Amino acid sequence: AALDTSAAEHAAEVQRLTEGLASEHARLRALETSAAEVERLNERFASEQARLETELKTSAAEVEHLTGHLASEQARLQAALETAAAAHAAEVERLTRHLASEQARLQAALETATAERVAEVERLSERLEPEQARLQAALETAAVERAAEVERLTERLGSAVAREAEASRRVAELERELADLRRRPELDATPRDPVPEPQTPEVGSATQMPSVAPQAGVVAVVATGTLWPSVAPGGERVTAVSPDGDLAARLAALAPGRIVANLAAPGALEALAALRGGGWTAPIRGCLAATAHAVPLGAVEAIPRPLDADAIQSALGAHAARGARVLVVGTDVEFFAALREALGRGGLSVSMAWDAHQVDDLLAMVRPDIAVIDLALGPREVRPIVARLATVDPVPTAVLILGTDPAAPDFSAAMTYPAVATRAIALGQLLAKALAPGEPVAGGTR
């Protein structure tokens, strides 16, 4: 049993030694493998070292080559810089010389231009002196001519005043002759042939009006072809009456307290003259009406031809208080000069005009209360005069002396003036304006 134990132990030892030997053999084989790897690595290291040494040598040669090239390029650039600096300095010197030369040339040109300007000024001054002398002479001549014109106009005025005095003297002589004729018992009562008068627009006969109390709530509108409202804004009854036919009888039947007349209606102004001649005293307000609108005017008086100073003064009496400003427009110098003198004695301030241009000037300066206009001036003067009067605020009272032609076309044409057309208002508004409180109401016949 001890032998078996010893044998078993010996076998176990042999087995352990065998395993240790195998392990050592394996380790030796691993060492051999590692040595081969080390050898291989040494060979690769030697090869890489040789390659790197070769590249290092190549790089060193390249660096040396580049260093030489850099030194050469630096030298070239330095030389180019020095050349450019020299060229720049030369260019600066050239430009400096050119600038000095150009400055000298400009200075010379400036001096030349200044000398020429001075010479031109002197030349113009020499030319201006005779021109100034010519203008001075022309001014003096104009002043002399103006003085001569003033003297001529003064002489004409003196002549007109003399003619006025002569006319007054002649009137006095005629009055004395008339008185002498009336005193003569052998005065021939046989009627003589009448002296023909210039043809005038037809004016209705002056029919004597019955004494009828006017009605304040009744308004008559003398017009044609216009649709007037039947009731005024204040409640007054409005009746449109045509100016043709027996206007006086129809107004007597209506007994209006106010009359509004469209002066642009054919025959209206002539009909008003006949009314006044018949003794109708109702206040008459004028207007220029067309369709549904009208331009308001002031109070209106109409006087037929021939020129009659008494009739004009009678018409003015209802409107002109002492000191009132009156503008008289007409071309009959003797008649209107005598009228001015008569109105002046009655305490009125009278200005005279002969045409539309003078009327335009005087309206702004005088601002008349009443305008006496002879419609015989003709359309060329009457139309702008009417248009100008229609734009004044307030519109003056118009005393209109009939001309030799119908008046309506001139008043109708005045409505086409832009300044007049813009003042047109509705017919109802016009009635309200014409019937405003403060307007007098007639008190019967004259």
KOLVEXKE-877207 format. One record per residue (C-alpha): z, y, x negated. Coordinates in steps of 0.001 Angstrom, whole numbers, plus 500000, padded with zeros to 6 digits. Last residue first. Example, Ala and Ser with C-alpha at 12.3 -4.5 7.8 and 13.67 -1.06 7.14 Angstrom:
<tinus>
507140498940486330507800495500487700
</tinus>
This chain:
<tinus>
444025659782599087444452656614601127447636654571601448450702654239599260449367652047596481451759649689594699452854650559591190453127647854588520456752647421587423457043643794588408454157641581587206451207641307589589448503641444586901450395639032584631451070636545587423447451636817588541446288636115584981448549633098584747447050631686587938443549632317586646444262630353583454444203632348580223441454633759577979442723635559574851440799633288572453437523634294574121438105637963573281438491637543569503435603635048569538433208637544571216431464635729574062433567637529576701431941640842575746428631639472577042430032639299580599431231642899580338427799644056579153425974642000581781428200643403584593427468647111584021424114647459585772421945650056584004421934653889584102425572654151583138428727654068585226431688656039583900434584653684583186438186654881583087439945652001581336443753651848581167444616650655577678445201646937576918448749646425575655448043644854573254444493645559572121442068642599572195440280643621575399439633647108573981437698645586571061435525643462573353434814646445575617433796648552572593431746645679571117429787645407574406429412649137575085427758650053571765424700647781571651424753647475575457424030651170576073426012654375575572425398655034579275428663653138579837430571656391579261434067655252578321437371657038579034440129655036577318443751655514578401447077654826576656445483655218573266446643653424570087445672656471567965445296654943564484444280651353565250442151652322568234440594655196566274438826653076563648437383650564566131436303653398568434434537655089565505432533651924564853431779651429568551430094654849568896430644658562569626434409658880569461436795661553570702440577661890570618442576663644573358446326664286573535447020665304577150448928668415578199446597669657580956445068672219578604444106669303576381442374667635579315440244670753579872439377671067576191438502667406575973436298667704579055434434670661577500433834668595574372432822665674576595430145667698578379428774669434575296428674666343573129427037663985575605427390660925573353430397659250574922433825657770574162437026659629575134440337658226573856443396659544575705446977659603574431449521660592577084451521663768576372451838664725580054451552661658582261448245659886582602447659657093585138447028658513588634445814661841587234443208660167585055441001659410588053441256663039589230440442664264585736437336662069585660436215663200589123436711666844588176434744666420584933431735664964586763429023663190584796426287662153587227427087659304587625429592657007589324433272656730588360435190653446588075438946653247587375440586650177585859444192649217585063444510646890582098442474643877581090443215640156581319440721637603579948439888634922582501439886631148582906438802628692585610435049629425585643434446632841584037436585635939584408436759639243582538439656641164584046440484644503585629443540645615587543443017647947590500445945649752592087445277650513595786444071654096596228440968653749598416439546657227599088435928656400599836434823657465596367437402655093594932435891652250596909432328653221595951433277653224592268434902649817592749431662648486594245429707649720591214432178647928588949431829644655590874428037644703591273427468641512589278430801639880588321431804640550584692434176643295585842436293640692587649438434642942589825442082642428590804443197644564593750446826645057594720448643646020597934445912644439600002445037645812603463443045642682604414441018644332607180440525647495605148439482645317602222436810643712604393435593647106605594435385648496602059433494645475600732430666645868603231428046643819601393428279642859597744431508642889595780432481639407597034436093639117598173438519636462596931441757636379598933445173635786597342448396635568599387451364636465597207453847633654596443454824634859592958452553632309591248449627633644593334448402631750596389444783631049597294443920630145593731440664631699592469437527629562592262435005631846590520431440632352591754431843636007592685434688638453592181436768641244593761440186639610594059442318640950596913446090640491596790448419640500599782452213640360599501452584644107598938450745644885602178449002648231602157449535650531605138446134651378606557444807654931606851441178654152607477438874654230604470436028656706604314432919654869603196431687656119599855428202654690599933427687651659597763426588652282594216423130651166593132422794651376589404421433654708588233417930656169588198417946659583586535418234662372589111415306664074590819415946667724591654416245668050595393413536669868597287414948673041598702416802673525601936416083676745603799419305678744603924417840681685601999420649684018601114420043687357602785423738688013603242424355687753599448428036686966598875427360683305598243424707684210595724427135686463593877429709683669593761427067681283592430426049683856589815429681684233588767430055680465588559426820680269586599428085682915584180431376681040583742429491677816583142427302679602580580430367680909578781431852677427578709428544676048577436428407678778574797431943677926573735430986674263573538427825675181571658429951677213569242432327674280568859429324672038568208427959674546565693431333674744563981431416670961563880427884670917562500428889673528559893431913671433558991429663668395558783427384670281556418430350671521554359431727668003554187428286666755553166428024669494550514431473668563549227430427664929549167427208665893547349429230667860544794431637664957544395428699662574544065427186664828541376430534664921539556430736661170539739427127660842538542427872663190535639430948661143534745428874657991535033426243659439532720428886660646530223430417657200530256427009655693529674426395658231526840429735657266525245429389653565525889426325653173523635428163654653520635431193652560521467428951649506521703427573650231518230431050650822516801432275647608518375429230645782516986429860647201513467433499646137513653432417642712514818429836642491511974432500643421509397434867640873510861432119638253510821431370638976507148435062638843506207435398635591508086432283634169506393433669635119502932437000633508503760435161630465505029433190630193501764436314630637499603438108627993501628435107625686501258435114626121497428438876625586497208438569622541499443435698621153497326437749621577494076440704619873495712438405617157497040437060616496493508440561616432491988441733614056494655438667611882494049439323611821490250442957610925490839441882608189493183439364606843490615442052606815487895444480605080490181441786602563491148441057601785487437444774601389486654445139599093489601442082597073488560443486596673484981446827595574486345445064593181488672443131591632485763446272591322483575448107589698486436445173587347486989445195586295483297448985585807483267448739583795486446445932581622485019448034580868481929451040580002484038448826577911486283447572575878483309451063575404481928452251574357485332449341571951485613450112570483482142453765570123483079452733568525486347450540565962484495453375565154482045455736564811484937453215562653486768452974560318483713456753560251483333457017559466487023454560556616486698456389555197483646459676555417485476458143553721488491456901550822486313460244550524484533462051550607487836459711547961489288460340545693486241464052546264486482463909545447490182462120542183489455464640541309486806467486542119489161465859540006491833465480537141489345469107537557488348470123537537492003468227534275492587469853532678489549473199533862490791472499532341494196471539529006492488474764529210490534476742529791493726475053526811495384475834524658492353479437525923492494479650524945496155478242521566495430480705521146492598483577522198494866482368519679497501482267516921494901485669517942493617487075517774497142485487514320497727486734513056494382490173514361495288489979512644498680488841509401497000491719509594494573494119510288497417492767507303499270492955505151496138496520506273495545497408505467499097495674502136498873497415501353495626500719502376497123500000500000500000
</tinus>
